[in-house]
Amino acid sequence: MKTAARDFPILSRKINGKRLVYLDSAATAQKPLSVIEAEMEFYTKSNANVHRGMNTLSRMATEIYEQAHSKTAKFINAKGMQEIIFTKNTTESLNLLAYSLGEKLKSGDEILLTKMEHHANLVPWQQLAKRKGAVIKFADITIDGRLDMDGLASKAGRRTKIIAATGASNILGTVNPAKEIAKIAKDCNACSVIDAAQAVPHIAIDVKRIGCDFLAFSAHKMLGPTGIGVLHGREGLLEEMDPFLTGGDMISSVTLQGAEWNVLPWKFEAGTPNIAGAAGFGAAIEYLEKTGMENVEGHEKELLKYALKRIGEIENVKIYGPAKGPRVGVVPFNIEGMHAHDVSEMLDRHGIIIRAGNHCAQPLMHEMGIGGVCRASFYIYNTKRDIDALAIAIGDAKKVFGV
Ligand code: C6P
């Protein structure tokens, strides 16, 4: 992708005397200058609290903050900013749901998840099930790393109240059929929740087309700042839910006896939010829109194809994940005879940043029968040259370890 790498200042630095090759965007993406500058501009020109003062600065801050909501709504084709709640990250968005949506669950109700979930879309539901006496069921994964959709459909039934699934796996890269999952939920009157932390940054997402009830994602994985995340929810459902956090700004009136809630989305945004983060997030969305999500997707597809071939050719390297079907730019692999952490450390010596371990998805590791895995993940600033560097460094690591 022509534009990308030079827009990202960090990519011109060296690591251990070598060119930085950043292959860990699934953990967090690097930031273009426009995002860094948007945060700086907010602090240098408009810093004030939002929704709190009839003064010029507060009005400017409020406008920037609200515009970021509108840009997000447009980016995923939501009805409007009333359906966009800013949180700290995907994890907080899913916890919000497990409390606010989960409140209506009763003993014996069922929550349907999958065996490829990140802990963020598993532990909050486990806690909810404990509080309410609900039952959690899991859809299986096929041998080639896809969701067993027939199994998922057969496990959904009269008692199912929530179906929560990842839009794209952070380890396998598998893109799940969110529209079909939402339809299965709708057919049994359950709410659908899509953990789109690894989907929104990489593929064009249209919540109206998918038809899901809720969608969660993080700004930091899509070129934006850390500390800001999104929960998209259907307006009618958000109206029915009580807030998870309470306090300032989320109320319309308060007496000593009680309180009335503010309108959406502010009802779910208690306290001073991450305003500078929202300014940066708005700039990140603008950057992705200018690039075009179809180009982001196309670029990653090409890199993925190249990486699967290039890394797949190396002897004693096992690559995981589906051989066919939609998949984001994530390559999980292990080198026979080497611990994933050792591989990661050896690659670091070459200036190559990957992630190794269980990637916050221990049950999936268990399903795959492995303790950990190396993961190279791509984004718009990566090139085939980065993959060549990875392949050479893997070869070198094997030599050093004699495997
Ligand atoms: N996965 C990874 O290296 P937060 O940390 O709240 O922004 O995102 C949580 C999360 C939820 N769902 C999926 C599918 C994810 O991949 C992540 C974050 C990172 O894989 C950090 S553990």
Residues whose N, C-alpha, C, O or C-beta is under 5 A from the ligand:
A	BS01	C6P	A26 A27 N89 T90 T91 H118 A120 T166 A168 N170 D195 A197 Q198 S218 H359 C360
